[in-house]
Amino acid sequence: MRSIESPKRILTSRGSKRIDLAYAEVSSSEKAREHNRDIILELVRSRQPVARADLSRVSGLQPSTISSIVDQLIAERWIIEGQTVRRPRGRRPTMLSLNSNLVTIVADVRPRQAHLAVVDFNGRFLAQMATPITSDPGQSVAKLGVAMRSLMDQHSDKTFEGAGVSLPGRVDPETQRLILAPNLTWSGFDIKKVLQQKLKLQVEMDNDANACLLSELWFGRMDGVRNAVLVSLSEGLGTAILANGQLLSGKNGLAGEFGHIPLDPTGILCGCGLRGCWETLASSDAALRFYAELVPDARSRTIHDLLQLTEEGDKQAIQAISKQATFLGKGLRLVTAAISPEVILITGALTTYWNRFGPIVEEELRATMLAGTPPRLEIASGGELARLRGAAAIVLQRHSGYNRSTHMVRTRA
């Protein structure tokens, strides 16, 4: 393949693609043009507002190539031209940004409730709502579609590029069906088909932990990080893996199910059928169970109620959350031994009280290292909104011309 522009190269691997602008080589083929388009769209997203000349300087592409790709992205409505900027000399450049009128409708589905939002491709939330769901997939997905359609109708002045859905289970990349969801009995139901019929939009789905990690890649603080694991805490415990700049899915999309590895074979029965899985000891539901064991006559509470009780000095609540944090840290040995990431990101309700309970997790992490120093332990950005923002990132990634598999982009200063 003949190189025609800069000493950079596009890196590919079987089933996925990553773009590293520090090493990418621009080639003359049609596929290389698609890669170049990916680079420019990512640069506009990460550096907006940005001038064409700056895109050329950072990417190494010729101004004529930049102009052609920018014209294409404007025609496709991914980016727009804005104000001109006065500079000391030369022409006044016209600045480019992502099109804020292009939005997506997203859903974060949980076992008892779905959270919905309209999100633009800068990660801004224009509207939010919640709707209850049940174990009946047909009834619940139909209800979900009606609620999403209602939000869309409230923003009829926007252009909806697609719909993104974050799910508490694993989605087969080929069939786009939920194949493993111990806490949500919808496995095998064609969620995508029903929602596409209701919304008249292309629907993209993925596991909630993958969505959270993708949110960090698009909107967070992951620049330069190529090996990371994200742990998502809710009713269950999910994990997502970034290895050498690639979000791993594995066969049937099942890579990263650390939550269903037993820590206590004599423990309680997990939804996956085994006993004492990490999820049964470190999830939000685990913390609620610990509290109920300490206070049997306590009224039913949510994890947020329980965390608030810790602020009020409730000793049993503090004990229950501390136990959850301890098991979270112990289970991270599975992650460090198997993946050895640079960074471990945590998301979920527990992180809102991280100053109090994070040190417990960090102490357990240090104590269980096989060798060397532990990875950085950080809170994922976005809090409870991370999965919704991640669902929007799924749509952006899959609809903007990017390869269907995830890739990292590291830009140079």
Backbone hydrogen bonds in HBPLUS format (Angstrom, degrees):
<---DONOR---> <-ACCEPTOR-->    atom                        ^
c    i                          cat <-CA-CA->   ^        H-A-AA   ^      H-
h    n   atom  resd res      DA  || num        DHA   H-A  angle D-A-AA Bond
n    s   type  num  typ     dist DA aas  dist angle  dist       angle   num
A0018-ARG N   A0011-LEU O   3.39 MM   7  5.81 166.0  2.41 148.1 151.7     1
A0013-SER N   A0016-SER O   3.17 MM   3  5.53 160.0  2.21 157.0 152.5     2
A0016-SER N   A0013-SER O   3.06 MM   3  5.53 170.4  2.06 131.6 133.8     3
A0019-ILE N   A0408-MET O   3.28 MM 389  6.21 144.2  2.41 153.0 163.3     4
A0023-TYR N   A0020-ASP O   2.97 MM   3  5.66 157.5  2.02 119.7 126.2     5
A0024-ALA N   A0020-ASP O   2.91 MM   4  5.74 119.6  2.29 149.9 166.1     6
A0033-ARG N   A0029-SER O   3.09 MM   4  6.49 143.3  2.23 140.9 150.8     7
A0033-ARG N   A0030-GLU O   3.10 MM   3  5.03 119.9  2.47  91.4 106.4     8
A0034-GLU N   A0030-GLU O   3.12 MM   4  6.54 148.0  2.23 144.4 152.5     9
A0034-GLU N   A0031-LYS O   3.08 MM   3  5.06 117.5  2.49  93.4 108.5    10
A0035-HIS N   A0031-LYS O   2.96 MM   4  6.34 153.1  2.03 147.7 155.5    11
A0036-ASN N   A0032-ALA O   2.83 MM   4  6.11 158.5  1.87 150.7 156.3    12
A0037-ARG N   A0033-ARG O   2.92 MM   4  6.14 151.5  2.00 143.6 151.4    13
A0038-ASP N   A0034-GLU O   2.95 MM   4  6.26 150.7  2.03 145.2 153.0    14
A0038-ASP N   A0035-HIS O   3.04 MM   3  5.00 114.0  2.49  92.9 108.8    15
A0039-ILE N   A0035-HIS O   2.96 MM   4  6.33 156.5  2.01 151.8 157.9    16
A0040-ILE N   A0036-ASN O   3.01 MM   4  6.32 162.7  2.04 151.5 155.1    17
A0041-LEU N   A0037-ARG O   2.96 MM   4  6.16 164.8  1.99 153.6 157.7    18
A0042-GLU N   A0038-ASP O   2.97 MM   4  6.14 161.1  2.00 151.1 156.5    19
A0043-LEU N   A0039-ILE O   2.89 MM   4  6.14 153.6  1.96 148.0 156.0    20
A0044-VAL N   A0040-ILE O   2.90 MM   4  6.13 158.2  1.95 151.5 156.9    21
A0045-ARG N   A0041-LEU O   2.97 MM   4  6.17 162.2  2.00 147.0 152.1    22
A0046-SER N   A0042-GLU O   2.91 MM   4  6.09 161.5  1.94 151.4 155.9    23
A0047-ARG N   A0043-LEU O   2.92 MM   4  5.78 141.8  2.06 144.4 153.0    24
A0048-GLN N   A0044-VAL O   2.93 MM   4  5.17 123.3  2.26 144.4 147.0    25
A0050-VAL N   A0096-LEU O   3.05 MM  46  5.19 152.6  2.13 134.2 141.8    26
A0096-LEU N   A0050-VAL O   2.77 MM  46  5.19 155.2  1.83 133.3 141.1    27
A0054-ASP N   A0051-ALA O   3.09 MM   3  5.28 122.3  2.44  99.9 113.8    28
A0055-LEU N   A0051-ALA O   3.10 MM   4  6.49 150.7  2.19 148.4 157.0    29
A0056-SER N   A0052-ARG O   2.98 MM   4  6.31 153.0  2.06 150.7 157.9    30
A0057-ARG N   A0053-ALA O   2.96 MM   4  6.21 156.5  2.01 144.9 151.3    31
A0058-VAL N   A0054-ASP O   2.95 MM   4  6.09 168.6  1.96 152.9 155.1    32
A0059-SER N   A0055-LEU O   2.97 MM   4  5.89 161.5  2.01 144.7 150.7    33
A0060-GLY N   A0056-SER O   2.87 MM   4  5.45 144.8  1.99 137.7 146.3    34
A0065-THR N   A0062-GLN O   2.97 MM   3  5.25 121.7  2.32 106.1 120.7    35
A0066-ILE N   A0062-GLN O   2.98 MM   4  6.32 161.6  2.01 158.0 163.8    36
A0067-SER N   A0063-PRO O   2.89 MM   4  6.08 161.6  1.92 149.4 154.1    37
A0068-SER N   A0064-SER O   3.10 MM   4  6.28 156.0  2.16 141.2 147.0    38
A0069-ILE N   A0065-THR O   2.99 MM   4  6.25 166.0  2.01 156.5 159.6    39
A0070-VAL N   A0066-ILE O   2.83 MM   4  5.96 166.0  1.85 158.0 162.5    40
A0071-ASP N   A0067-SER O   2.97 MM   4  6.08 158.4  2.02 144.6 150.4    41
A0072-GLN N   A0068-SER O   3.10 MM   4  6.37 150.7  2.19 141.2 149.0    42
A0073-LEU N   A0069-ILE O   2.93 MM   4  6.25 159.9  1.97 154.3 159.0    43
A0074-ILE N   A0070-VAL O   2.89 MM   4  6.10 150.8  1.97 151.1 159.2    44
A0075-ALA N   A0071-ASP O   2.97 MM   4  6.15 158.7  2.01 144.7 150.6    45
A0076-GLU N   A0072-GLN O   2.96 MM   4  6.22 143.8  2.10 144.0 154.4    46
A0078-TRP N   A0073-LEU O   2.95 MM   5  5.41 143.2  2.09 163.5 163.8    47
A0077-ARG N   A0074-ILE O   2.98 MM   3  4.85 152.9  2.05 100.6 109.1    48
A0099-ASN N   A0078-TRP O   2.97 MM  21  5.57 158.9  2.01 135.4 133.0    49
A0080-ILE N   A0097-SER O   2.83 MM  17  5.61 156.4  1.88 158.2 165.6    50
A0097-SER N   A0080-ILE O   3.11 MM  17  5.61 157.7  2.17 155.2 161.7    51
A0082-GLY N   A0095-MET O   2.76 MM  13  5.29 157.1  1.81 163.3 165.3    52
A0095-MET N   A0083-GLN O   3.01 MM  12  5.86 177.0  2.01 158.2 158.5    53
A0085-VAL N   A0093-PRO O   3.00 MM   8  5.72 147.1  2.11 152.4 162.4    54
A0102-LEU N   A0099-ASN O   3.18 MM   3  5.66 163.5  2.21 112.3 117.4    55
A0159-THR N   A0101-ASN O   2.95 MM  58  6.05 171.4  1.96 163.8 166.2    56
A0103-VAL N   A0159-THR O   2.88 MM  56  6.04 167.3  1.89 155.3 159.5    57
A0161-GLU N   A0103-VAL O   2.80 MM  58  5.99 161.6  1.83 175.4 176.4    58
A0104-THR N   A0119-VAL O   2.90 MM  15  5.51 150.8  1.99 148.3 157.5    59
A0119-VAL N   A0104-THR O   3.00 MM  15  5.51 163.1  2.03 160.1 164.2    60
A0105-ILE N   A0162-GLY O   3.26 MM  57  6.69 153.4  2.33 152.9 157.4    61
A0164-GLY N   A0105-ILE O   3.03 MM  59  6.51 148.8  2.13 143.3 153.1    62
A0106-VAL N   A0117-ALA O   2.90 MM  11  5.40 170.0  1.91 162.7 165.0    63
A0117-ALA N   A0106-VAL O   3.06 MM  11  5.40 149.2  2.16 144.4 145.4    64
A0107-ALA N   A0164-GLY O   2.90 MM  57  6.41 144.2  2.03 151.6 163.1    65
A0166-SER N   A0107-ALA O   2.82 MM  59  6.20 165.5  1.84 164.2 168.8    66
A0108-ASP N   A0115-HIS O   2.75 MM   7  5.07 161.8  1.78 154.5 161.0    67
A0115-HIS N   A0108-ASP O   2.95 MM   7  5.07 162.5  1.98 139.3 140.8    68
A0109-VAL N   A0166-SER O   2.89 MM  57  6.02 160.3  1.93 167.3 165.8    69
A0110-ARG N   A0113-GLN O   2.89 MM   3  5.27 141.5  2.04 139.6 152.0    70
A0133-ILE N   A0112-ARG O   3.32 MM  21  5.41 167.1  2.33 114.9 115.3    71
A0114-ALA N   A0131-THR O   2.88 MM  17  5.40 168.1  1.90 158.4 162.4    72
A0131-THR N   A0114-ALA O   2.91 MM  17  5.40 154.8  1.97 153.8 161.8    73
A0116-LEU N   A0129-MET O   2.75 MM  13  5.25 178.8  1.75 162.4 162.5    74
A0129-MET N   A0116-LEU O   3.05 MM  13  5.25 150.0  2.14 136.1 136.9    75
A0118-VAL N   A0127-ALA O   3.02 MM   9  5.27 149.3  2.12 136.4 141.0    76
A0126-LEU N   A0118-VAL O   2.81 MM   8  5.40 172.3  1.81 161.5 163.7    77
A0120-ASP N   A0124-ARG O   2.97 MM   4  5.46 157.3  2.02 151.7 157.2    78
A0123-GLY N   A0120-ASP O   2.96 MM   3  5.50 157.1  2.01 117.4 121.6    79
A0140-SER N   A0136-ASP O   2.98 MM   4  5.99 163.4  2.01 154.4 159.8    80
A0141-VAL N   A0137-PRO O   2.85 MM   4  5.73 168.3  1.86 149.9 153.5    81
A0142-ALA N   A0138-GLY O   3.19 MM   4  6.17 156.3  2.25 140.1 146.8    82
A0143-LYS N   A0139-GLN O   3.06 MM   4  6.23 157.2  2.11 143.8 150.1    83
A0144-LEU N   A0140-SER O   2.79 MM   4  6.01 151.2  1.88 146.2 155.3    84
A0145-GLY N   A0141-VAL O   2.88 MM   4  6.09 154.5  1.94 145.9 151.8    85
A0146-VAL N   A0142-ALA O   3.12 MM   4  6.44 153.1  2.19 145.7 152.2    86
A0147-ALA N   A0143-LYS O   3.06 MM   4  6.34 160.8  2.10 149.8 154.5    87
A0148-MET N   A0144-LEU O   2.95 MM   4  6.19 159.8  1.99 152.5 158.1    88
A0149-ARG N   A0145-GLY O   2.93 MM   4  6.04 156.5  1.98 145.5 152.2    89
A0150-SER N   A0146-VAL O   2.97 MM   4  6.19 148.2  2.08 143.5 152.0    90
A0151-LEU N   A0147-ALA O   3.15 MM   4  6.50 154.2  2.22 145.8 151.3    91
A0152-MET N   A0148-MET O   3.05 MM   4  6.34 154.5  2.11 146.5 153.7    92
A0153-ASP N   A0149-ARG O   2.95 MM   4  6.23 154.5  2.01 148.2 154.8    93
A0154-GLN N   A0150-SER O   3.17 MM   4  6.46 139.1  2.34 140.5 150.9    94
A0154-GLN N   A0151-LEU O   3.17 MM   3  5.14 127.6  2.46  93.2 106.7    95
A0155-HIS N   A0152-MET O   2.94 MM   3  5.23 153.4  2.01 107.3 116.1    96
A0158-LYS N   A0155-HIS O   3.04 MM   3  5.71 167.6  2.05 120.8 124.4    97
A0163-ALA N   A0202-GLN O   2.98 MM  39  6.25 161.2  2.02 160.0 161.1    98
A0204-GLU N   A0163-ALA O   2.81 MM  41  6.19 160.5  1.85 157.0 162.7    99
A0165-VAL N   A0204-GLU O   2.85 MM  39  6.25 146.3  1.97 155.6 164.9   100
A0206-ASP N   A0165-VAL O   3.10 MM  41  6.61 146.9  2.22 165.2 173.8   101
A0167-LEU N   A0206-ASP O   2.98 MM  39  6.18 156.6  2.04 154.2 160.1   102
A0208-ASP N   A0167-LEU O   2.74 MM  41  5.09 138.5  1.91 154.7 146.7   103
A0170-ARG N   A0180-LEU O   2.75 MM  10  5.13 146.9  1.85 142.4 151.2   104
A0179-ILE N   A0170-ARG O   2.88 MM   9  5.88 163.3  1.91 165.4 171.1   105
A0172-ASP N   A0177-ARG O   2.98 MM   5  5.61 164.8  2.01 157.9 153.9   106
A0176-GLN N   A0172-ASP O   2.71 MM   4  5.11 143.5  1.84 149.2 157.2   107
A0188-GLY N   A0178-LEU O   2.85 MM  10  5.74 151.4  1.93 156.0 163.9   108
A0184-LEU N   A0181-ALA O   2.95 MM   3  5.19 163.2  1.98 115.8 121.3   109
A0186-TRP N   A0184-LEU O   2.82 MM   2  5.63 141.3  1.97  98.7  91.0   110
A0189-PHE N   A0186-TRP O   2.99 MM   3  5.65 162.0  2.02 141.6 147.0   111
A0191-ILE N   A0189-PHE O   2.94 MM   2  5.75 128.0  2.22 110.1  94.5   112
A0194-VAL N   A0190-ASP O   3.38 MM   4  6.66 168.8  2.39 153.6 155.5   113
A0195-LEU N   A0191-ILE O   3.05 MM   4  6.25 171.2  2.05 159.8 162.3   114
A0196-GLN N   A0192-LYS O   2.92 MM   4  6.02 157.8  1.96 152.4 158.9   115
A0197-GLN N   A0193-LYS O   3.10 MM   4  6.30 151.3  2.19 144.6 151.9   116
A0198-LYS N   A0194-VAL O   3.06 MM   4  6.34 150.6  2.15 145.4 153.6   117
A0199-LEU N   A0195-LEU O   2.81 MM   4  5.88 164.1  1.84 155.9 159.7   118
A0200-LYS N   A0196-GLN O   2.85 MM   4  5.24 142.5  2.00 133.9 141.8   119
A0211-ALA N   A0207-ASN O   2.93 MM   4  6.21 154.6  1.99 151.6 159.7   120
A0212-CYS N   A0208-ASP O   2.92 MM   4  6.20 154.4  1.99 146.4 152.7   121
A0213-LEU N   A0209-ALA O   2.98 MM   4  6.26 161.5  2.01 152.3 156.9   122
A0214-LEU N   A0210-ASN O   2.83 MM   4  6.01 157.7  1.88 149.4 156.4   123
A0215-SER N   A0211-ALA O   2.85 MM   4  6.07 145.3  1.97 142.5 152.5   124
A0216-GLU N   A0212-CYS O   3.05 MM   4  6.45 148.5  2.16 143.1 150.8   125
A0217-LEU N   A0213-LEU O   2.98 MM   4  6.34 152.9  2.05 147.9 155.5   126
A0218-TRP N   A0214-LEU O   2.95 MM   4  6.22 160.0  1.99 152.9 157.1   127
A0219-PHE N   A0215-SER O   2.75 MM   4  5.61 163.9  1.77 152.1 157.6   128
A0220-GLY N   A0216-GLU O   2.81 MM   4  4.03 138.1  1.99 112.9 120.1   129
A0225-VAL N   A0222-MET O   3.00 MM   3  5.37 163.8  2.03 129.8 134.5   130
A0244-ASN N   A0226-ARG O   2.79 MM  18  4.81 100.0  2.44 132.4 148.9   131
A0245-GLY N   A0226-ARG O   2.79 MM  19  4.29 157.6  1.84 132.1 129.0   132
A0342-GLU N   A0227-ASN O   2.86 MM 115  5.53 153.1  1.93 130.9 137.4   133
A0228-ALA N   A0242-LEU O   2.84 MM  14  4.97 151.3  1.92 134.1 143.3   134
A0242-LEU N   A0228-ALA O   2.77 MM  14  4.97 172.0  1.77 161.0 158.3   135
A0229-VAL N   A0343-VAL O   3.06 MM 114  6.55 151.2  2.14 152.4 161.4   136
A0345-LEU N   A0229-VAL O   2.82 MM 116  6.23 159.0  1.86 152.5 159.6   137
A0230-LEU N   A0240-ALA O   2.97 MM  10  5.20 158.2  2.02 143.1 150.3   138
A0240-ALA N   A0230-LEU O   2.94 MM  10  5.20 144.9  2.07 142.0 151.5   139
A0231-VAL N   A0345-LEU O   2.74 MM 114  6.10 163.7  1.76 164.5 167.9   140
A0347-THR N   A0231-VAL O   2.97 MM 116  6.34 155.0  2.04 164.2 163.6   141
A0232-SER N   A0238-GLY O   2.74 MM   6  5.05 166.8  1.76 151.4 155.9   142
A0238-GLY N   A0232-SER O   2.97 MM   6  5.05 161.2  2.00 144.8 149.5   143
A0233-LEU N   A0347-THR O   2.83 MM 114  6.10 169.8  1.84 155.4 158.8   144
A0234-SER N   A0236-GLY O   2.98 MM   2  5.10 167.5  1.99 157.3 153.2   145
A0284-SER N   A0234-SER O   2.80 MM  50  5.13 147.8  1.90 153.5 157.8   146
A0248-LEU N   A0241-ILE O   2.98 MM   7  5.70 157.8  2.03 155.1 162.4   147
A0243-ALA N   A0246-GLN O   2.81 MM   3  5.21 159.4  1.85 151.6 148.1   148
A0246-GLN N   A0243-ALA O   3.01 MM   3  5.21 156.4  2.06 108.6 116.2   149
A0255-ALA N   A0249-SER O   2.88 MM   6  5.08 166.8  1.90 139.5 135.0   150
A0253-GLY N   A0250-GLY O   3.11 MM   3  5.12 161.4  2.14 122.9 120.2   151
A0254-LEU N   A0251-LYS O   3.23 MM   3  6.10 169.1  2.25 125.3 127.2   152
A0260-HIS N   A0257-GLU O   3.26 MM   3  5.81 160.9  2.30 110.5 115.8   153
A0261-ILE N   A0258-PHE O   3.08 MM   3  5.40 144.0  2.21 125.2 120.1   154
A0279-GLU N   A0259-GLY O   3.00 MM  20  4.76 162.1  2.03 140.2 134.7   155
A0278-TRP N   A0261-ILE O   3.09 MM  17  6.03 145.9  2.21 137.5 140.4   156
A0263-LEU N   A0276-GLY O   2.77 MM  13  5.71 163.4  1.80 152.8 148.7   157
A0264-ASP N   A0276-GLY O   3.13 MM  12  4.41 162.3  2.17 125.6 130.0   158
A0267-GLY N   A0264-ASP O   2.78 MM   3  5.19 164.0  1.81 127.9 129.5   159
A0276-GLY N   A0268-ILE O   2.84 MM   8  5.34 162.6  1.87 151.2 152.9   160
A0270-CYS N   A0274-LEU O   2.70 MM   4  5.50 170.4  1.71 172.0 172.0   161
A0273-GLY N   A0270-CYS O   2.96 MM   3  5.48 162.6  1.99 116.6 122.3   162
A0280-THR N   A0277-CYS O   2.89 MM   3  5.41 133.6  2.11 112.4 124.5   163
A0281-LEU N   A0278-TRP O   3.01 MM   3  5.36 157.3  2.07 111.5 118.8   164
A0282-ALA N   A0278-TRP O   2.99 MM   4  6.11 136.8  2.18 154.0 167.1   165
A0283-SER N   A0279-GLU O   3.30 MM   4  5.30 141.4  2.46 134.5 134.1   166
A0286-ALA N   A0283-SER O   3.13 MM   3  5.04 123.8  2.46  90.9 105.2   167
A0287-ALA N   A0283-SER O   3.21 MM   4  6.62 152.5  2.29 145.5 151.3   168
A0288-LEU N   A0284-SER O   3.10 MM   4  6.47 155.7  2.16 149.5 155.9   169
A0289-ARG N   A0285-ASP O   2.95 MM   4  6.19 148.5  2.05 141.9 150.6   170
A0290-PHE N   A0286-ALA O   2.87 MM   4  6.18 157.1  1.92 152.9 159.1   171
A0291-TYR N   A0287-ALA O   3.06 MM   4  6.31 156.1  2.12 146.1 152.0   172
A0292-ALA N   A0288-LEU O   2.97 MM   4  6.21 157.7  2.02 144.7 150.9   173
A0293-GLU N   A0289-ARG O   2.98 MM   4  6.22 145.1  2.10 147.8 156.8   174
A0294-LEU N   A0290-PHE O   3.19 MM   4  6.50 140.6  2.36 138.8 148.8   175
A0294-LEU N   A0291-TYR O   3.01 MM   3  5.08 124.3  2.33  96.5 111.2   176
A0295-VAL N   A0291-TYR O   2.77 MM   4  6.00 149.6  1.86 153.8 163.6   177
A0298-ALA N   A0295-VAL O   3.03 MM   3  5.48 165.4  2.05 124.0 125.3   178
A0306-LEU N   A0302-THR O   3.04 MM   4  6.37 158.5  2.09 150.2 155.9   179
A0307-LEU N   A0303-ILE O   2.95 MM   4  6.18 157.1  2.01 145.9 151.7   180
A0308-GLN N   A0304-HIS O   2.99 MM   4  6.15 150.4  2.08 141.8 149.7   181
A0309-LEU N   A0305-ASP O   3.00 MM   4  6.34 145.8  2.12 144.5 153.8   182
A0310-THR N   A0306-LEU O   3.23 MM   4  6.67 139.9  2.40 139.7 149.8   183
A0310-THR N   A0307-LEU O   3.11 MM   3  5.16 125.6  2.42  93.3 107.1   184
A0311-GLU N   A0308-GLN O   3.06 MM   3  5.14 122.9  2.40  97.1 111.2   185
A0312-GLU N   A0308-GLN O   3.16 MM   4  6.55 136.7  2.36 139.8 151.8   186
A0312-GLU N   A0309-LEU O   3.06 MM   3  4.94 126.3  2.36  91.3 105.9   187
A0314-ASP N   A0309-LEU O   3.01 MM   5  5.42 164.6  2.03 154.2 149.3   188
A0313-GLY N   A0310-THR O   3.12 MM   3  5.08 158.8  2.17 100.5 106.0   189
A0318-ILE N   A0314-ASP O   2.97 MM   4  6.24 161.4  2.01 154.5 160.0   190
A0319-GLN N   A0315-LYS O   2.91 MM   4  6.10 153.3  1.98 143.2 151.0   191
A0320-ALA N   A0316-GLN O   2.90 MM   4  6.12 154.7  1.97 145.5 152.0   192
A0321-ILE N   A0317-ALA O   2.97 MM   4  6.20 170.1  1.98 157.9 159.4   193
A0322-SER N   A0318-ILE O   2.90 MM   4  5.91 154.3  1.97 143.4 151.5   194
A0323-LYS N   A0319-GLN O   3.00 MM   4  6.12 147.9  2.10 139.9 148.1   195
A0324-GLN N   A0320-ALA O   3.07 MM   4  6.41 153.8  2.15 143.8 150.7   196
A0325-ALA N   A0321-ILE O   2.89 MM   4  6.18 162.6  1.92 151.7 156.0   197
A0326-THR N   A0322-SER O   2.88 MM   4  6.10 150.8  1.97 144.2 152.3   198
A0327-PHE N   A0323-LYS O   3.05 MM   4  6.33 164.2  2.08 151.7 154.6   199
A0328-LEU N   A0324-GLN O   2.87 MM   4  6.12 146.7  1.98 147.7 158.4   200
A0329-GLY N   A0325-ALA O   3.01 MM   4  6.25 161.8  2.04 148.2 151.8   201
A0330-LYS N   A0326-THR O   2.92 MM   4  6.24 157.8  1.97 149.0 155.8   202
A0331-GLY N   A0327-PHE O   2.93 MM   4  5.99 160.5  1.97 144.3 149.2   203
A0332-LEU N   A0329-GLY O   3.20 MM   3  5.23 138.3  2.38  96.4 107.9   204
A0333-ARG N   A0330-LYS O   3.18 MM   3  5.92 164.7  2.20 115.9 120.6   205
A0334-LEU N   A0331-GLY O   2.96 MM   3  5.67 143.6  2.10 117.6 125.1   206
A0335-VAL N   A0332-LEU O   3.00 MM   3  5.00 117.8  2.40  94.3 109.4   207
A0336-THR N   A0332-LEU O   2.89 MM   4  6.25 167.0  1.90 160.8 162.6   208
A0337-ALA N   A0333-ARG O   2.91 MM   4  5.81 161.2  1.94 147.0 152.6   209
A0338-ALA N   A0334-LEU O   3.16 MM   4  6.07 148.2  2.26 133.8 142.0   210
A0339-ILE N   A0335-VAL O   2.81 MM   4  5.62 164.2  1.84 153.4 158.4   211
A0340-SER N   A0336-THR O   3.13 MM   4  4.36 126.1  2.43 100.7 115.3   212
A0376-ARG N   A0342-GLU O   2.98 MM  34  6.37 150.3  2.07 158.0 148.7   213
A0344-ILE N   A0376-ARG O   2.76 MM  32  6.11 160.1  1.80 171.0 177.5   214
A0378-GLU N   A0344-ILE O   2.93 MM  34  6.27 166.1  1.95 160.8 165.2   215
A0346-ILE N   A0378-GLU O   2.88 MM  32  6.30 148.0  1.98 152.4 162.9   216
A0380-ALA N   A0346-ILE O   2.88 MM  34  5.60 170.3  1.89 139.9 141.9   217
A0351-THR N   A0348-GLY O   3.08 MM   3  5.83 145.7  2.20 120.2 127.8   218
A0352-THR N   A0349-ALA O   3.06 MM   3  5.76 159.6  2.10 120.8 126.4   219
A0353-TYR N   A0350-LEU O   3.08 MM   3  5.76 162.3  2.11 118.8 124.4   220
A0354-TRP N   A0351-THR O   3.23 MM   3  4.61 148.7  2.34 108.6 102.7   221
A0356-ARG N   A0353-TYR O   3.09 MM   3  5.68 140.2  2.26 111.5 121.4   222
A0357-PHE N   A0353-TYR O   3.12 MM   4  6.38 165.4  2.14 153.0 157.4   223
A0358-GLY N   A0354-TRP O   2.63 MM   4  4.49 147.4  1.73 126.5 134.4   224
A0360-ILE N   A0357-PHE O   3.16 MM   3  5.49 133.3  2.39 105.2 116.9   225
A0361-VAL N   A0358-GLY O   2.99 MM   3  5.16 114.3  2.43 103.2 118.6   226
A0362-GLU N   A0358-GLY O   2.91 MM   4  6.22 163.3  1.94 159.3 164.6   227
A0363-GLU N   A0359-PRO O   2.93 MM   4  6.01 154.6  2.00 141.7 147.9   228
A0364-GLU N   A0360-ILE O   3.16 MM   4  6.40 161.2  2.19 147.6 151.8   229
A0365-LEU N   A0361-VAL O   2.91 MM   4  6.14 154.6  1.97 149.7 157.7   230
A0366-ARG N   A0362-GLU O   2.98 MM   4  6.23 165.7  2.00 152.0 154.4   231
A0367-ALA N   A0363-GLU O   3.03 MM   4  6.19 154.6  2.10 143.5 151.0   232
A0368-THR N   A0364-GLU O   3.13 MM   4  6.23 130.6  2.38 142.9 153.3   233
A0368-THR N   A0365-LEU O   3.29 MM   3  5.44 142.4  2.44 100.5 110.4   234
A0385-LEU N   A0382-GLY O   2.91 MM   3  5.22 148.9  2.01 141.1 136.8   235
A0386-ALA N   A0383-GLY O   3.18 MM   3  5.64 169.2  2.19 116.1 118.9   236
A0389-ARG N   A0385-LEU O   2.94 MM   4  6.21 168.3  1.96 162.9 166.4   237
A0390-GLY N   A0386-ALA O   2.78 MM   4  5.91 145.5  1.90 140.6 151.4   238
A0391-ALA N   A0387-ARG O   2.94 MM   4  6.12 144.8  2.07 136.0 144.4   239
A0392-ALA N   A0388-LEU O   3.15 MM   4  6.54 148.1  2.25 144.5 152.5   240
A0393-ALA N   A0389-ARG O   2.98 MM   4  6.32 148.3  2.09 140.8 150.0   241
A0394-ILE N   A0390-GLY O   2.90 MM   4  6.24 142.2  2.05 146.6 156.6   242
A0395-VAL N   A0391-ALA O   3.42 MM   4  6.74 154.6  2.49 139.8 144.3   243
A0396-LEU N   A0392-ALA O   3.02 MM   4  6.36 165.5  2.04 152.7 156.5   244
A0397-GLN N   A0393-ALA O   2.83 MM   4  5.92 165.5  1.85 150.9 154.8   245
A0398-ARG N   A0394-ILE O   3.04 MM   4  6.17 161.1  2.08 147.4 152.3   246
A0399-HIS N   A0395-VAL O   2.87 MM   4  5.76 143.0  2.00 153.1 161.5   247
A0400-SER N   A0396-LEU O   3.12 MM   4  5.58 140.7  2.28 141.3 145.9   248
